[in-house]
Amino acid sequence: MIGMYHYLFIGLILFLIGILGSMLAKNVIKVLIAIEFMLTGININFVTFAKFVDGINYNGYVLTLFYTGLGAVELAVALYIFYLMYKKKESDNIERYSEL
């Protein structure tokens, strides 16, 4: 039987992959994908706690919807900023964007 700790472990693994990817990636798109991995790990934890701990209220589900919307807006804004920076520098390497 799959219990609460299994879901929490999956969320932890996704969050750690996101942290590792955001620290090691040199490409801006890879960093954005790693941040989305981190948000997915957080969302899995929210849904897990809502399912196993909070049976009456739906606070975990509401927070998950909020963070999903926040992640979509963050990704759209970050991609637009990256597009503007790419037009100026013509490179997707993070090390070329030291001055903002």
Secondary structure as GFF3:
##gff-version 3
##sequence-region A 1 100
A	DSSP	alpha_helix	4	24	.	.	.	ID=ss1
A	DSSP	alpha_helix	28	52	.	.	.	ID=ss2
A	DSSP	alpha_helix	59	89	.	.	.	ID=ss3
A	DSSP	three_ten_helix	94	96	.	.	.	ID=ss4
###
